[in-house]
Amino acid sequence: MAKRCKWGDGDDDDWWQKEEWWTNDRWEAANEEWSTNDWWPTWQRDEAPAVTESSAARSSAAAKSKPKAKSKPKVTPAPKKGNNRGNAQDQREYSRWKEDHRELQVLRYEKQQWEAKLQEAQGAQWAAEIEAEWWENQTQIALHRNDSLLNDLKEAQSLNKTAQASCDELKKKHEGEVSSLKREHKGRIEDFGRKRRSLQDDKDNLESRITILEVQHGEEKAGKRTASQLMMSQVAGQTQGKDS
C-alpha cells in the first residue's frame, strides 16, 4: 500500500515553496486584502463604543464605592489602544489564515496524489479485467476445441471397434478357405518340384546325347580329313611322274 505523504516526511518537504501560489507577491496581496477588509471599520463602528461605555461604567461604579475625596478626571480609552488591539488581532487572524491556507494546500496536494494513484490503480484494474476476460475467452475456445477433439476420438474409437469386429468376422469366415488354399498351394509346389526334377533329368540326358553326338561327329570329321589328305597326296605323285 502506498505511504501517505506527510508534512516533513520525505525529500519533497519544500514542495509548497516551489508552487506558483507560494510567492511573496501573492502573500503581500493577500495581506493587503486582509488589512483593507471592511470588517475592521465595522467593528470600530459597532463594537468599539460598547467596549468604551463598558469601561466607563466600571470606572464610574468604582468611583462611587469609594469615599469622595477629590474629583478625578474622567478616564476615556485612548483610540490607539483599540487600534493596537485590532492590529494584533488582525495579525493573529492573518497568521491563522496563513497556516490554514498552507494546510489546505498540503491537503489539496495530497488529494491530487491520492487521486492520481487511484486513477493508476483503476487503470491497472481495468487492464487486469481485460486480460482476465481475454484469458477466459481463450479458455472457452480451448475447451470447445477439446470437446470437439474428444468427440472425434470417440467416433474414431467406435469406427475402429466396428472395423475390428468386421475383420474378426471375415477372418473366421474365410479361415477354412485359407487353410484349403494353403494345402492346395503346398500340393502344387510339390508337383512343380517333381516336374522340375523330371525336366532336370531330361536336360541331363539331352546334354549327354549331345556330347556323344559331338564326339561322333568329330571322329567322322577327322576320318574324312585323313582320306582327303591321302587322295591329295596320290594325285600329287601322279602329276610329278608325268612331268619327268
C-alpha contacts under 8 A as a table, 3 or more apart, distances in Angstrom:
res1	aa1	res2	aa2	distance
4	R	110	E	7.88
5	C	9	D	6.89
5	C	10	G	7.70
5	C	110	E	6.54
6	K	9	D	5.24
6	K	10	G	7.70
7	W	10	G	7.98
7	W	13	D	6.46
7	W	106	V	7.84
8	G	13	D	5.27
9	D	13	D	6.88
10	G	13	D	5.99
12	D	15	W	5.30
13	D	16	W	7.57
14	D	17	Q	5.42
14	D	18	K	6.95
15	W	18	K	5.18
15	W	19	E	6.68
16	W	19	E	5.38
16	W	22	W	6.57
16	W	105	Q	7.82
16	W	106	V	7.54
17	Q	22	W	5.52
17	Q	23	T	7.76
18	K	22	W	6.92
19	E	22	W	5.57
20	E	23	T	6.75
21	W	26	R	6.69
22	W	26	R	6.99
22	W	27	W	7.53
23	T	26	R	5.35
23	T	27	W	6.44
24	N	27	W	5.11
24	N	28	E	5.93
25	D	28	E	5.13
25	D	29	A	6.05
26	R	29	A	5.15
26	R	30	A	6.18
27	W	30	A	4.98
27	W	31	N	6.03
28	E	31	N	4.95
28	E	32	E	6.05
29	A	32	E	5.08
29	A	33	E	6.09
30	A	33	E	5.01
30	A	34	W	6.06
31	N	34	W	5.01
31	N	35	S	6.07
31	N	94	Y	7.40
32	E	35	S	5.07
32	E	36	T	5.98
33	E	36	T	5.20
33	E	37	N	5.99
34	W	37	N	5.34
34	W	94	Y	7.24
35	S	90	D	7.31
37	N	40	W	6.73
38	D	41	P	5.67
38	D	42	T	6.38
39	W	42	T	5.06
39	W	43	W	6.07
40	W	43	W	5.08
40	W	44	Q	6.23
40	W	86	G	7.58
41	P	44	Q	5.00
41	P	45	R	6.08
42	T	45	R	5.04
42	T	46	D	6.08
43	W	46	D	5.25
43	W	47	E	5.19
43	W	48	A	6.62
44	Q	47	E	5.78
44	Q	48	A	4.86
44	Q	49	P	7.54
45	R	48	A	6.34
45	R	49	P	7.17
46	D	49	P	6.65
46	D	50	A	7.34
47	E	50	A	5.33
47	E	51	V	6.32
48	A	51	V	5.12
48	A	52	T	6.16
48	A	82	G	7.65
49	P	52	T	4.95
49	P	53	E	6.04
50	A	53	E	5.12
50	A	54	S	6.05
51	V	54	S	5.13
51	V	55	S	6.22
52	T	55	S	5.18
52	T	56	A	6.22
52	T	76	T	7.33
52	T	77	P	6.53
53	E	56	A	5.00
53	E	57	A	6.08
54	S	57	A	5.14
54	S	58	R	6.30
55	S	58	R	5.26
55	S	59	S	6.31
55	S	77	P	7.89
56	A	59	S	5.07
56	A	60	S	6.16
56	A	75	V	7.30
56	A	76	T	6.91
57	A	60	S	5.07
57	A	61	A	6.18
58	R	61	A	5.24
58	R	62	A	6.25
59	S	62	A	5.20
59	S	63	A	6.25
59	S	75	V	7.80
60	S	63	A	5.08
60	S	64	K	6.29
61	A	64	K	5.19
61	A	65	S	6.36
62	A	65	S	5.33
62	A	66	K	6.72
63	A	66	K	5.52
63	A	68	K	7.95
64	K	67	P	7.34
64	K	68	K	7.74
68	K	71	S	7.47
77	P	81	K	7.23
77	P	82	G	7.94
78	A	81	K	5.54
78	A	82	G	7.11
79	P	82	G	5.32
79	P	83	N	6.33
80	K	83	N	4.82
80	K	84	N	5.97
81	K	84	N	5.09
81	K	85	R	6.15
82	G	85	R	5.04
82	G	86	G	6.10
83	N	86	G	4.95
83	N	87	N	6.09
84	N	87	N	5.08
84	N	88	A	6.14
85	R	88	A	5.19
85	R	89	Q	6.15
86	G	89	Q	5.09
86	G	90	D	5.89
87	N	90	D	4.79
87	N	91	Q	6.11
88	A	91	Q	5.06
88	A	92	R	6.20
89	Q	92	R	4.99
89	Q	93	E	6.00
90	D	93	E	5.13
90	D	94	Y	5.96
91	Q	94	Y	4.92
91	Q	95	S	5.97
92	R	95	S	5.00
92	R	96	R	6.11
93	E	96	R	5.08
93	E	97	W	5.98
94	Y	97	W	4.92
94	Y	98	K	5.91
95	S	98	K	4.93
95	S	99	E	6.12
96	R	99	E	5.13
96	R	100	D	5.98
97	W	100	D	4.99
97	W	101	H	5.85
98	K	101	H	5.01
98	K	102	R	6.16
99	E	102	R	5.07
99	E	103	E	6.16
100	D	103	E	5.06
100	D	104	L	5.94
101	H	104	L	4.90
101	H	105	Q	6.18
102	R	105	Q	5.07
102	R	106	V	6.22
103	E	106	V	4.95
103	E	107	L	6.10
104	L	107	L	5.06
104	L	108	R	6.05
105	Q	108	R	4.93
105	Q	109	Y	6.08
106	V	109	Y	5.06
106	V	110	E	6.17
107	L	110	E	5.00
107	L	111	K	5.96
108	R	111	K	4.90
108	R	112	Q	6.18
109	Y	112	Q	5.06
109	Y	113	Q	6.24
110	E	113	Q	4.97
110	E	114	W	6.10
111	K	114	W	5.09
111	K	115	E	6.00
112	Q	115	E	5.01
112	Q	116	A	6.09
113	Q	116	A	5.13
113	Q	117	K	6.19
114	W	117	K	4.98
114	W	118	L	5.91
115	E	118	L	4.87
115	E	119	Q	6.09
116	A	119	Q	5.11
116	A	120	E	6.14
117	K	120	E	4.94
117	K	121	A	6.04
118	L	121	A	5.01
118	L	122	Q	6.04
119	Q	122	Q	4.96
119	Q	123	G	6.07
120	E	123	G	5.04
120	E	124	A	6.19
121	A	124	A	5.01
121	A	125	Q	6.03
122	Q	125	Q	4.90
122	Q	126	W	6.07
123	G	126	W	5.08
123	G	127	A	6.11
124	A	127	A	5.05
124	A	128	A	6.06
125	Q	128	A	5.01
125	Q	129	E	6.08
126	W	129	E	4.99
126	W	130	I	6.11
127	A	130	I	5.10
127	A	131	E	6.10
128	A	131	E	5.05
128	A	132	A	5.97
129	E	132	A	4.99
129	E	133	E	6.07
130	I	133	E	5.07
130	I	134	W	6.17
131	E	134	W	4.99
131	E	135	W	6.17
132	A	135	W	5.10
132	A	136	E	6.06
133	E	136	E	4.95
133	E	137	N	6.21
134	W	137	N	5.13
134	W	138	Q	6.22
135	W	138	Q	4.93
135	W	139	T	6.01
136	E	139	T	4.98
136	E	140	Q	6.19
137	N	140	Q	5.06
137	N	141	I	6.21
138	Q	141	I	5.06
138	Q	142	A	6.10
139	T	142	A	5.02
139	T	143	L	6.05
140	Q	143	L	5.06
140	Q	144	H	6.12
141	I	144	H	5.11
141	I	145	R	6.16
142	A	145	R	5.02
142	A	146	N	6.06
143	L	146	N	5.00
143	L	147	D	6.11
144	H	147	D	5.09
144	H	148	S	6.24
145	R	148	S	5.07
145	R	149	L	6.16
146	N	149	L	5.00
146	N	150	L	6.05
147	D	150	L	5.05
147	D	151	N	6.19
148	S	151	N	5.12
148	S	152	D	6.23
149	L	152	D	5.01
149	L	153	L	6.04
150	L	153	L	4.96
150	L	154	K	6.09
151	N	154	K	5.11
151	N	155	E	6.16
152	D	155	E	5.06
152	D	156	A	6.08
153	L	156	A	5.01
153	L	157	Q	6.07
154	K	157	Q	5.06
154	K	158	S	6.14
155	E	158	S	5.05
155	E	159	L	6.20
156	A	159	L	5.06
156	A	160	N	6.03
157	Q	160	N	4.94
157	Q	161	K	6.17
158	S	161	K	5.16
158	S	162	T	6.26
159	L	162	T	5.02
159	L	163	A	6.07
160	N	163	A	5.07
160	N	164	Q	6.00
161	K	164	Q	5.06
161	K	165	A	6.10
162	T	165	A	5.15
162	T	166	S	6.21
163	A	166	S	5.04
163	A	167	C	6.06
164	Q	167	C	4.98
164	Q	168	D	6.14
165	A	168	D	5.16
165	A	169	E	6.15
166	S	169	E	5.05
166	S	170	L	6.13
167	C	170	L	5.12
167	C	171	K	5.98
168	D	171	K	4.98
168	D	172	K	6.17
169	E	172	K	5.25
169	E	173	K	6.09
170	L	173	K	4.90
170	L	174	H	6.05
171	K	174	H	5.42
171	K	175	E	5.67
172	K	175	E	5.20
172	K	176	G	7.94
173	K	176	G	7.29
174	H	177	E	5.06
174	H	178	V	6.04
175	E	178	V	5.14
175	E	179	S	6.33
176	G	179	S	5.13
176	G	180	S	6.22
177	E	180	S	5.06
177	E	181	L	6.09
178	V	181	L	5.07
178	V	182	K	6.10
179	S	182	K	5.02
179	S	183	R	6.29
180	S	183	R	5.16
180	S	184	E	6.11
181	L	184	E	4.97
181	L	185	H	5.86
182	K	185	H	5.04
182	K	186	K	6.04
183	R	186	K	5.00
183	R	187	G	6.22
184	E	187	G	5.09
184	E	188	R	6.21
185	H	188	R	5.04
185	H	189	I	6.15
186	K	189	I	5.05
186	K	190	E	6.32
187	G	190	E	5.11
187	G	191	D	6.15
188	R	191	D	4.97
188	R	192	F	6.00
189	I	192	F	5.07
189	I	193	G	6.16
190	E	193	G	4.96
190	E	194	R	6.36
191	D	194	R	5.15
191	D	195	K	6.21
192	F	195	K	5.04
192	F	196	R	5.98
193	G	196	R	5.02
193	G	197	R	6.22
194	R	197	R	5.16
194	R	198	S	6.23
195	K	198	S	5.01
195	K	199	L	6.10
196	R	199	L	5.08
196	R	200	Q	6.05
197	R	200	Q	4.91
197	R	201	D	6.25
198	S	201	D	5.10
198	S	202	D	6.25
199	L	202	D	4.97
199	L	203	K	6.04
200	Q	203	K	4.97
200	Q	204	D	6.18
201	D	204	D	5.05
201	D	205	N	6.20
202	D	205	N	5.12
202	D	206	L	6.09
203	K	206	L	5.06
203	K	207	E	6.12
204	D	207	E	5.12
204	D	208	S	6.25
205	N	208	S	5.06
205	N	209	R	6.27
206	L	209	R	5.13
206	L	210	I	6.12
207	E	210	I	5.01
207	E	211	T	6.17
208	S	211	T	5.08
208	S	212	I	6.29
209	R	212	I	5.05
209	R	213	L	6.12
210	I	213	L	5.11
210	I	214	E	6.07
211	T	214	E	5.11
211	T	215	V	6.29
212	I	215	V	5.15
212	I	216	Q	6.22
213	L	216	Q	5.02
213	L	217	H	5.94
214	E	217	H	5.03
214	E	218	G	6.07
215	V	218	G	5.09
215	V	219	E	6.27
216	Q	219	E	5.13
216	Q	220	E	6.20
217	H	220	E	5.11
217	H	221	K	6.03
218	G	221	K	5.02
218	G	222	A	6.08
219	E	222	A	5.05
219	E	223	G	6.22
220	E	223	G	5.11
220	E	224	K	6.25
221	K	224	K	5.20
221	K	225	R	6.23
222	A	225	R	5.08
222	A	226	T	6.39
223	G	226	T	5.16
223	G	227	A	6.37
224	K	227	A	5.21
224	K	228	S	6.16
225	R	228	S	5.17
225	R	229	Q	6.25
226	T	229	Q	5.16
226	T	230	L	6.29
227	A	230	L	5.12
227	A	231	M	6.23
228	S	231	M	5.16
228	S	232	M	6.20
229	Q	232	M	5.16
229	Q	233	S	6.25
230	L	233	S	5.19
230	L	234	Q	6.38
231	M	234	Q	5.20
231	M	235	V	6.33
232	M	235	V	5.16
232	M	236	A	6.21
233	S	236	A	5.11
233	S	237	G	6.34
234	Q	237	G	5.16
234	Q	238	Q	6.41
235	V	238	Q	5.25
235	V	239	T	6.33
236	A	239	T	5.18
236	A	240	Q	6.45
237	G	240	Q	5.28
237	G	241	G	6.48
238	Q	241	G	5.22
238	Q	242	K	6.60
239	T	242	K	5.43
239	T	243	D	6.53
240	Q	243	D	5.21
240	Q	244	S	6.49
241	G	244	S	5.40
